[in-house]
């Protein structure tokens, strides 16, 4: 079905996605969630992934309101963006491999 190059590329992309998204989850657990709880905000459920992004957005709003610039909000953004980029590259590789028979 797929050439081994495409399957290797897809595997690398999914591993990259997993590593960076896991890093984002760790930052959320150790820093963002307690930050929101200190500011009397409810946090989302860990297994519902969009809630991580919602919590990050809420933490950014709180930080802007208080004039803070916590490092962990920038780190979470970087990890999430790179993880999603890996995921999208994997999907593109599989799609192009299917279309062009690579």
C-alpha positions as CSV (number, residue, x, y, z in Angstrom):
1,X,0.0,0.0,0.0
2,X,2.5,2.6,1.1
3,X,6.1,2.8,0.4
4,X,8.3,2.3,3.4
5,X,9.5,5.9,3.1
6,X,6.0,7.2,3.7
7,X,5.4,4.9,6.6
8,X,8.7,5.8,8.2
9,X,7.9,9.5,7.7
10,X,4.5,9.1,9.2
11,X,5.9,7.2,12.2
12,X,8.5,9.9,12.8
13,X,5.8,12.6,12.7
14,X,3.5,10.7,15.1
15,X,6.4,10.1,17.5
16,X,7.3,13.8,17.3
17,X,3.6,14.7,17.9
18,X,3.5,12.4,20.9
19,X,6.6,13.8,22.5
20,X,5.7,17.4,22.1
21,X,2.1,17.0,23.1
22,X,3.2,15.0,26.1
23,X,5.5,17.9,27.0
24,X,2.5,20.3,26.7
25,X,0.4,18.1,29.0
26,X,3.2,18.0,31.6
27,X,3.4,21.8,31.6
28,X,-0.4,22.0,31.9
29,X,-0.4,19.6,34.8
30,X,2.5,21.2,36.7
31,X,2.1,24.9,36.0
32,X,-1.1,26.0,34.1
33,X,-3.6,24.1,36.2
34,X,-2.2,25.3,39.6
35,X,-1.9,28.8,38.1
36,X,-5.6,28.8,37.3
37,X,-6.6,27.3,40.6
38,X,-4.6,30.1,42.4
39,X,-6.7,32.6,40.5
40,X,-10.0,30.8,41.5
41,X,-10.7,29.4,38.0
42,X,-12.1,26.0,37.1
43,X,-9.8,23.8,35.0
44,X,-10.7,21.4,32.3
45,X,-10.5,17.6,32.3
46,X,-7.1,16.2,31.2
47,X,-8.5,13.5,28.9
48,X,-10.6,16.1,26.9
49,X,-7.7,17.6,24.9
50,X,-9.4,20.9,23.8
51,X,-9.8,21.8,27.4
52,X,-6.0,22.1,27.7
53,X,-6.1,24.8,25.0
54,X,-9.1,26.5,26.6
55,X,-7.2,26.6,30.0
56,X,-4.2,28.0,28.3
57,X,-6.2,30.8,26.7
58,X,-7.8,31.5,30.1
59,X,-4.4,31.6,31.8
60,X,-3.2,34.0,29.1
61,X,-6.1,36.3,29.8
62,X,-5.4,36.2,33.5
63,X,-1.7,36.9,32.9
64,X,-2.5,39.9,30.7
65,X,-5.0,41.3,33.3
66,X,-2.3,41.1,36.1
67,X,0.6,42.1,33.9
68,X,2.4,38.8,34.3
69,X,4.4,37.0,31.7
70,X,4.9,33.4,33.0
71,X,7.4,31.4,31.1
72,X,5.2,28.3,31.2
73,X,2.6,29.9,29.0
74,X,5.1,30.5,26.3
75,X,6.5,27.0,26.7
76,X,3.1,25.4,26.5
77,X,2.3,27.4,23.3
78,X,5.6,26.3,21.7
79,X,5.1,22.6,22.6
80,X,1.5,22.6,21.4
81,X,2.3,24.3,18.1
82,X,5.2,22.0,17.3
83,X,3.2,19.0,18.3
84,X,0.3,20.0,16.1
85,X,2.7,20.7,13.2
86,X,4.2,17.2,13.5
87,X,0.6,15.8,13.4
88,X,-0.3,17.8,10.3
89,X,2.9,16.8,8.5
90,X,2.1,13.2,9.2
91,X,-1.4,13.6,7.7
92,X,0.0,15.4,4.7
93,X,2.6,12.7,4.1
94,X,0.0,9.9,4.3
95,X,-2.4,11.9,2.0
96,X,0.2,12.6,-0.6
97,X,1.4,9.1,-0.4
98,X,-2.1,7.9,-1.1
99,X,-2.7,10.3,-3.9
100,X,0.5,9.9,-5.7
101,X,1.2,6.4,-4.8
102,X,4.6,7.2,-3.1
